[in-house]
């Protein structure tokens, strides 16, 4: 005699499933190949890489790992003709490059139909520089709610600068403003809803909460910082953090992850784990410029 599957489901599992089904894909992920699960080899949006250098030294950073392993991409455009979106950039800090304004204008002229996304740690963004830039979407990274913890994570005393950057883009309603936060259980659990509340108070439109990928060269740094490796692999813990942030801001989770989670039944979603370990990221797009 069989047991009906729904009897085995618990209330938290059903709640997680409803939450996932109601989520909207992140603005940055729109047009991304990763949303199409029938694609056997999806790649991210095209990107323009300016420099692998950065004024932060984050304990989880994949760009630092790529540099140390000699696998960071050289400056240039990685993608194809007629892109729907271009990210500036996925490695290093783009505002660290003196070419940021020139490249921004070049991309706007070369790809007038493309959405231009700026991915930055925000610490170098000023009102003066912002007036020279022309992006449609801006993602600013912030993984702590206090100056002290921000310093511990980034090894840079730039918390106030990042908050000011969120204020600048949050006030400009001609762009989609996003605070990008990495889920690091044991390190920033309590900070995530506070970051969401702070960003919302500054007019930021969205929080993109991303799961942590643990790159091998960062393992010891993350361990010393207190990362709970078990919880970092738990989809349930990741979604619970997103639910808490949702109380303050339009929170969204990585689109390629959301596409997969939507295919899961409540019990699978509740107990599923993700492989969070990697060696070094690789650019899967060809360099054209």
C-alpha positions in Angstrom: 0.0 0.0 0.0 1.6 3.2 -1.1 1.8 6.5 0.7 0.6 9.6 -1.1 3.6 12.0 -1.8 1.8 15.0 -0.4 1.5 13.3 3.0 5.3 13.2 3.3 5.7 16.9 2.5 6.2 19.3 5.4 4.9 22.8 5.7 8.4 24.4 5.3 8.9 22.4 2.0 5.6 23.7 0.6 6.5 27.2 1.7 9.8 27.0 -0.1 8.2 25.7 -3.2 5.6 28.5 -3.3 8.4 31.0 -2.7 10.4 29.7 -5.7 7.4 29.5 -8.0 6.5 33.2 -7.2 10.0 34.5 -7.7 10.9 36.6 -10.7 14.1 36.1 -12.6 16.8 38.8 -11.8 16.8 41.7 -14.2 20.5 41.0 -15.0 19.6 37.4 -15.9 17.0 38.3 -18.5 18.1 37.0 -22.0 20.7 34.7 -20.4 21.1 31.3 -22.0 21.1 29.7 -18.5 17.3 30.2 -18.2 16.8 27.6 -21.0 17.2 24.2 -19.5 17.1 22.6 -22.9 20.4 24.3 -23.8 23.1 21.7 -23.2 25.9 24.2 -23.0 24.6 27.6 -21.9 27.0 30.6 -21.5 26.6 33.9 -19.7 25.9 37.2 -21.3 28.7 38.7 -23.4 31.0 40.8 -21.3 33.7 43.4 -21.8 36.6 42.8 -19.5 38.6 45.9 -18.6 41.1 44.6 -16.0 41.5 41.7 -13.6 42.8 44.2 -11.0 40.7 45.3 -8.1 41.0 47.5 -5.0 39.2 44.9 -2.9 40.6 41.5 -1.9 37.4 39.6 -1.1 37.8 36.2 0.7 35.5 34.5 -1.7 36.5 36.1 -5.0 36.8 34.0 -8.1 38.6 36.7 -10.0 41.5 36.6 -7.6 41.7 32.9 -8.1 41.7 33.3 -11.9 44.6 35.8 -11.6 46.6 33.5 -9.4 46.2 30.6 -11.7 46.9 32.6 -14.8 43.4 32.1 -16.2 42.0 35.7 -16.0 40.8 36.9 -19.4 42.7 39.6 -21.2 40.9 43.0 -21.7 38.4 42.9 -24.5 34.9 42.0 -25.6 33.9 38.4 -25.1 30.7 37.5 -26.9 29.0 37.7 -30.2 27.5 40.2 -32.7 24.0 41.5 -31.9 24.0 40.8 -28.1 20.9 41.5 -26.1 23.0 42.4 -23.0 26.6 43.0 -22.2 28.2 43.0 -18.7 31.0 45.4 -17.8 32.7 43.4 -16.3 32.8 39.9 -14.7 36.5 40.0 -13.6 38.2 42.6 -11.6 36.8 46.1 -10.8 35.8 48.0 -14.0 35.9 51.4 -12.3 39.6 50.7 -11.4 40.4 51.2 -15.1 40.9 54.7 -16.5 39.3 53.4 -19.7 35.8 52.8 -18.2 34.2 55.9 -19.7 35.7 55.4 -23.1 34.7 51.7 -23.2 31.2 52.5 -22.0 30.7 54.9 -24.9 32.3 52.5 -27.4 29.9 49.8 -26.4 26.9 52.1 -26.6 27.8 53.1 -30.1 28.8 49.6 -31.3 25.8 47.8 -29.8 23.0 50.4 -29.5 20.3 47.8 -29.0 22.1 46.0 -26.2 21.3 46.4 -22.5 24.5 47.6 -20.8 25.1 46.2 -17.3 27.8 47.5 -14.9 29.0 45.1 -12.3 31.1 46.9 -9.6 32.0 46.9 -6.0 30.9 50.5 -5.9 33.8 51.8 -3.9 35.1 54.1 -6.6 31.8 55.4 -7.9 31.3 59.1 -7.4 28.7 61.6 -8.5 31.2 63.1 -11.0 32.0 59.7 -12.5 28.3 58.7 -12.6 27.4 61.7 -14.7 29.9 60.4 -17.4 28.6 56.9 -17.5 25.7 55.5 -19.5 24.4 52.1 -18.2 21.0 50.6 -18.1 21.5 48.4 -15.1 24.0 48.7 -12.2 24.9 45.9 -9.8 26.8 47.0 -6.7 28.3 44.3 -4.5 27.7 44.5 -0.7 28.1 41.5 1.5 28.0 43.1 5.0 25.9 45.5 6.9 28.7 47.1 9.0 32.0 48.7 8.3 33.8 46.2 10.4 32.5 43.1 8.7 32.8 44.7 5.3 36.5 45.2 6.0 36.9 41.6 7.2 35.3 40.3 3.9 36.8 42.7 1.4 40.1 43.6 3.2 39.3 47.2 2.2 37.9 50.0 4.4 35.4 51.2 1.8 32.0 50.5 3.4 30.9 54.1 3.4 31.9 54.5 -0.3 29.8 51.5 -1.3 26.8 52.8 0.6 27.2 56.1 -1.1 27.3 54.4 -4.5 24.1 52.6 -3.7 22.6 56.0 -2.8 23.8 57.5 -6.2 22.3 54.7 -8.3 19.2 54.4 -6.2 18.4 58.0 -6.8 18.7 57.7 -10.5 15.5 56.1 -11.7 16.7 56.0 -15.3 18.6 52.8 -14.4 17.8 49.6 -12.8 19.7 49.5 -9.5 20.7 46.2 -7.8 22.6 45.3 -4.7 24.4 42.0 -5.3 25.0 39.9 -2.2 26.7 36.5 -1.8 25.1 34.0 0.6 27.9 33.0 3.1 26.3 31.2 6.0 28.3 31.6 9.2 29.7 34.8 7.9 26.9 37.1 6.8 23.6 35.4 7.6 22.4 38.1 10.0 23.6 40.8 7.6 21.6 39.8 4.5 18.2 41.2 5.7 20.0 44.3 7.0 21.6 44.9 3.6 18.2 44.5 2.0 16.7 47.0 4.4 19.6 49.5 3.8 19.5 49.2 0.1 15.7 49.7 0.0 16.0 52.8 2.1 18.4 54.2 -0.5 16.0 53.6 -3.3 17.7 50.5 -4.8 15.3 48.5 -6.9 16.4 45.0 -6.3 18.6 42.6 -4.4 20.3 39.7 -6.3 21.2 37.1 -3.7 23.7 34.6 -5.1 24.9 31.3 -3.7 28.6 31.0 -2.8 30.9 29.0 -5.0 33.9 27.9 -3.0 37.1 28.1 -5.1 39.9 25.9 -3.9 42.3 28.7 -3.3 39.8 30.5 -1.1 38.9 27.5 1.2 41.2 28.4 4.1 40.3 32.1 4.0 36.6 31.2 4.1 37.2 28.7 6.9 39.0 31.2 9.0 36.1 33.7 8.5 33.6 31.2 9.8 31.9 29.8 6.7 29.5 27.0 7.4 30.4 24.8 4.4 27.5 22.4 5.0 24.9 25.2 5.0 26.6 26.9 2.0 25.6 23.8 -0.1 22.0 23.7 1.2 19.4 25.1 -1.2 16.9 25.3 1.7 19.2 27.6 3.7 19.9 29.7 0.7 16.1 30.2 0.0 15.4 30.9 3.7 17.9 33.7 3.5 16.2 35.1 0.4 12.8 34.9 2.1 14.1 37.0 5.0 15.4 39.6 2.7 12.2 39.6 0.7 10.5 41.4 3.7 12.5 44.6 2.8 13.2 44.6 -0.9 12.5 42.9 -4.3 14.8 40.0 -3.7 15.7 37.6 -6.6 18.0 34.6 -6.8 20.4 33.5 -9.6 18.3 32.9 -12.7 20.0 29.7 -13.8 19.5 28.3 -10.2 15.9 29.4 -10.2 15.2 27.7 -13.5 16.4 24.4 -12.0 14.6 24.9 -8.6 11.3 25.4 -10.4 11.5 21.9 -11.8 11.8 20.3 -8.3 8.9 19.1 -6.2 8.7 20.4 -2.6 10.4 17.5 -0.9 13.3 17.5 -3.3 13.7 21.2 -3.1 13.7 21.0 0.7 16.5 18.4 0.9 18.5 19.2 -2.2 22.1 20.3 -2.1 24.3 22.1 -4.7 27.9 21.4 -5.5 29.6 24.6 -4.2 33.2 23.7 -5.0 35.2 24.7 -8.0 38.8 25.4 -9.0 38.7 28.4 -11.3 36.1 30.1 -13.5 36.5 29.9 -17.2 35.2 32.3 -19.9 33.2 30.2 -22.3 32.8 33.0 -24.8 35.1 34.0 -27.7 36.9 37.3 -27.6 35.9 39.4 -30.5 37.3 42.9 -29.7 
